Amino acid sequence: MSKLLDIYSRASGLEIGKPDIRTVGVALPFEKYITIHNSSGQTAKNYEYWSDAIRLIFAHLEERGIEVVQIGSKGDLPVLHAHNLCGQTSINQTAFLIKNSLCHLSNDSFSAHMAASFGTTQVELFGSTSMKNHGPHENWLTNPNSIFIESTRNGNLPSYQSFESPKTINLIKPENVAQAILKAMQIDAEINIETLWIGPKYGQGLFEFDNSFVMNPSVYSDLSFNLWFDRNPDEEILFKNLLGRSFYIITDRVISDGIFNKSLSKNIKVLAVELKKENCDEVLAFVKKLAKSNLNYIIPCYESSDWIDSQRIRFSDFAIIQQEKKFSLDSVTDEQKDLLKAATHFRTSKFLLTKAGLTLSKSHKNANIIVESGDSTDNEAQIIDDALFWADAESQWIYKKTK
């Protein structure tokens, strides 16, 4: 925006001043707070680890009686520990909150420019855009405590795209954001972790169930579970579970025609039938039945590209084979592998439901380590160095404690 504003100024012959923004008061049950706006009009701009950064500093805020207030639009992803006012304030009330905030946190969005115009201390992040071209105008940058962080972008220039995969803004480590917030607020404290890996699926909130027992429909009723039928291919348990709640079902085995019963099929969100060399003919026959039903289904496959291509014509009338890749330590570089091996702790957004409760990985299930909730920001645990644990690294934030 800063460059655009200069262009408008030159074209119109008008000087650049500060905007006159009218504020309308908002009654809050506390006096001291910071504001956070974690969305924008472009998904590429949106940093996905704000909750992790807030968790790292929350004890310091709580100690000083400082609350966190989230502003934005209805439907924005909630931020940990924040009072969520998304969709509940007008633009003028939002301006009031930002103007009176001890520190404003944001991606590249309108609220960052508003904070700068008020002189509010701020921490702003850039990935697909840049501070030089899109940050607040230099005439508005009067607060010496404000900090602007740009992604390394792996050495590349900003893409200026509205969508990125993976997002360059997510290359900014949560501890660097947390440390910047403390510095901007002049809080003398150190963040004592070093991120070594953030998996591409971290933050997606995956909940798995191995079909080992009949789940109580009222337990974790607000969560969506992936039911892995192939881990316990007991159709009696599967059908009883489907009578009580909805599931995404994953299987590499054919299920009997009972699955097409309307009382069961209505609770199947998606049925994923894994195609393998050894089950190809059985899966094809099953998929022909699925094609005649009202079930939503997909056909993932982890075999080689050549083999998948050899089967596409056979399946073309009934399904598109989706090639997938399984994660393992062998699939990362030697440098990444060395980093992961130096890690001590992790957080995950992928949980496994057992009879005993929720656990953080198959390795933690075997060690009988149970957690109280399915919230990755509240579940720090030590790494268990075995193949089962590392198989889930795509959904993990892995780091080491530096003190």
Secondary structure, 3 states (H helix, E strand, C coil): CHHHHHHHHHHHCCCCCCCCCCCCCCCCCCCCEEEEECCCCCHHHCCCCHHHHHHHHHHHHHHCCCEEEECCCCCCCCCCCEEECCCCCCHHHHHHHHHCCCCEEECCCHHHHHHHHHCCCEEEEECCCCHHHHCCCHHHCCCCCCEEEECCHHHCCCCCCCCCCCCCHHHCCHHHHHHHHHHHCCCCCCCCEEEEEECCCCCCCEEEECCCCCCCCCCCCCCCEEEEHHHCCCHHHHHHHHHHCCEEEEECCCCCHHHHCHHHHCCEEEEEECECHHHHHHHHHHHHHHHCCCCCEEEEECCCHHHHHHHHHHHCCCCCEEECCCCCHHHCCHHHHHHHHCCCEEEECEEEEECCEEECCHHHHHCCCCECCCCHHHCCEECCCCHHHHCCHHHEEEEEECC
